Amino acid sequence: MLLFSRKHSNAVMSMKIIVLGDLHYPREGKLFHQFLDLIKKENIDLILLCGDILNYGNVQYLRVFLSKIHKRTEAKIIAVMGNHDFWLSKNMIRRGLNSWNLIDVYRGVFKEYGDFPLWDKELIVDDIGFAGVPGWYDYSFADWKFRMNRYILDSGYYMGYQWNDFIFTRFNMKVEDILEIHLKNLRNQLDRLRKSNVEKVVVLLHFVPLREFIKIRNIKEDFWNAYLGSEKLGSEILKYSDIVRYVFFGHTDKRNLSRKALRVNWIYFINVDVSHNLSNMFIFYF
Ligand SMILES: [Fe+2]
């Protein structure tokens, strides 16, 4: 699908793109206002959002979020959802909604503003392909040397803390099966982009795609690594090294990661979780 084109005669001008994840609107109010100030000043063509757009799935918040951005910039938004975006309110659960239903809800609202959430369809803007899915975790980053088992991981309850996805999401399937649906969608998008002869592709994810980013501290807190992402995301993307140039992801930042960026083959994997600092965003011309 072609979102828009900036082609002027035969020349394709490079686009100024800002990439960030984890704004958690409206939780991080100050951060969001810093972001709004920035996009008003900078002449941005595209905003890429790597999930956790909202703190939980809420249509009204999403409309406010998008309208505040569009008041300040002409830039279009391309986004993937994050785990927080799949969190259901009590009211939604009462109405029988599950987390999968939120994909269509988000898609509808983004469409109202001329924006594009990536899920099962890729996108081409000028000569750049965009593919993306949130991804999920399959415990491939879990550190099994701690006293844990599958039951503890699936409960998300450890040392008095709770991994909230198990309280607020309803996917009604095992984590590996959730991830598999995301991987299939990503593969299909990348296959179609390859066939369309696009030479450069940007992939958006929410979850961590490579084990190399996981920080092992040999402390009990390493338990939470289980929920950071999956090595299957990275290995799938590396099969498309001929076209993929950038992979952006959020969900966690350098507090829990060993590095901000890594190049594998010709692909740059870059973390852009801004939930603790807006400077972790990435601005580039492409
Ligand atoms: Fe997240």
Residues whose N, C-alpha, C, O or C-beta is under 5 A from the ligand:
A	BS01	LIG	D52 G82 N83 H84 H251
